[in-house]
């Protein structure tokens, strides 16, 4: 295996050594925030949801933030392979008008265009998506509190500065400014509390609310989960949820470093790197990049860093490419398409490993 690396927590590693990996053993699939980096996982998504997981016939919790939420919702569509192909095409082709004298498009413009894209992409399929017979969808968003309860130029800047300082002191302290709100589809019909489906993770690690996901709030919830502060506008007052401003789910849960419930089975995590970073504001806090007992049952499928260096520009696609290529849309599209095409190697190597599991190829997280 030259492109793919497999990492596993202690419990997951012991399982792989004993039994290899069967679809029926996997009960949770997370989808991380990370913008264009998520494109590299498209071929794996098509393989997992189009070929491999259907062999199990069991229920699986899909938990996503930001582009990860978009990916997990896409998996619930009637033809997931075709849907993932469209997601890839649409994402790569996105382009926004930049006003003269500005380096970035206006957040209002990005939000309006993104809302239209979501309606076109998911609108015709909402009933089936929300009542999927096997997949239980959970969309993670971030709700502002106090100064961040409403969006505004000075309020947003000051509120996120305060959240950053609080987070450095202690991750829980950030809950004074930003809380995790999870929208769960009714297909997640395992026993819960107060009529809500049970979450597949223990939410006591951080200030958390849970809200039913339905046809009236699916679009704003998914848009909120993808709304990067200062890049898109916050989504205000989502139907059925507490009032306030909602932003990207990756702020509270960048890579979904959550305490997954052991009774749900193994966690299979297609990811674009080995590290599972708790929150967006933890990116520069390297001591929070280490694995914890929360990942004991997690299997991470990640690209090998050496293989990543062989891609165009020596890296995964990311948001800096929008400014790097500016108005040269065709060149950015070519570079991203090349990276995604090369990512088929991840699928080929994972499929080969599934046929002949070699525990020596699995590294500890």
HELIX and SHEET records of a PDB file:
HELIX    1   1 UNK A   10  UNK A   19  1                                  10    
HELIX    2   2 UNK A   23  UNK A   25  5                                   3    
HELIX    3   3 UNK A   35  UNK A   41  5                                   7    
HELIX    4   4 UNK A   42  UNK A   47  1                                   6    
HELIX    5   5 UNK A   48  UNK A   52  3                                   5    
HELIX    6   6 UNK A   53  UNK A   55  5                                   3    
HELIX    7   7 UNK A   67  UNK A   75  1                                   9    
HELIX    8   8 UNK A   80  UNK A   93  1                                  14    
HELIX    9   9 UNK A  107  UNK A  122  1                                  16    
HELIX   10  10 UNK A  123  UNK A  125  5                                   3    
HELIX   11  11 UNK A  126  UNK A  130  1                                   5    
HELIX   12  12 UNK A  146  UNK A  149  5                                   4    
HELIX   13  13 UNK A  153  UNK A  169  1                                  17    
HELIX   14  14 UNK A  171  UNK A  176  5                                   6    
HELIX   15  15 UNK A  203  UNK A  205  5                                   3    
HELIX   16  16 UNK A  218  UNK A  225  1                                   8    
HELIX   17  17 UNK A  262  UNK A  264  5                                   3    
HELIX   18  18 UNK A  280  UNK A  282  5                                   3    
HELIX   19  19 UNK A  286  UNK A  288  5                                   3    
HELIX   20  20 UNK A  293  UNK A  295  5                                   3    
HELIX   21  21 UNK A  305  UNK A  308  1                                   4    
HELIX   22  22 UNK A  312  UNK A  314  5                                   3    
HELIX   23  23 UNK A  320  UNK A  325  1                                   6    
HELIX   24  24 UNK A  329  UNK A  342  1                                  14    
HELIX   25  25 UNK A  344  UNK A  355  1                                  12    
HELIX   26  26 UNK A  359  UNK A  361  5                                   3    
SHEET    1   A 9 UNK A 208  UNK A 213  0                                        
SHEET    2   A 9 UNK A 178  UNK A 185  1                                        
SHEET    3   A 9 UNK A 135  UNK A 144 -1                                        
SHEET    4   A 9 UNK A  60  UNK A  65  1                                        
SHEET    5   A 9 UNK A  26  UNK A  31  1                                        
SHEET    6   A 9 UNK A 266  UNK A 270  1                                        
SHEET    7   A 9 UNK A 298  UNK A 303  1                                        
SHEET    8   A 9 UNK A   4  UNK A   8 -1                                        
SHEET    9   A 9 UNK A 362  UNK A 364  1                                        
SHEET    1   B 5 UNK A 208  UNK A 213  0                                        
SHEET    2   B 5 UNK A 178  UNK A 185  1                                        
SHEET    3   B 5 UNK A 135  UNK A 144 -1                                        
SHEET    4   B 5 UNK A 245  UNK A 247 -1                                        
SHEET    5   B 5 UNK A 235  UNK A 236 -1                                        
SHEET    1   C 2 UNK A 201  UNK A 202  0                                        
SHEET    2   C 2 UNK A 259  UNK A 260 -1                                        
END                                                                             
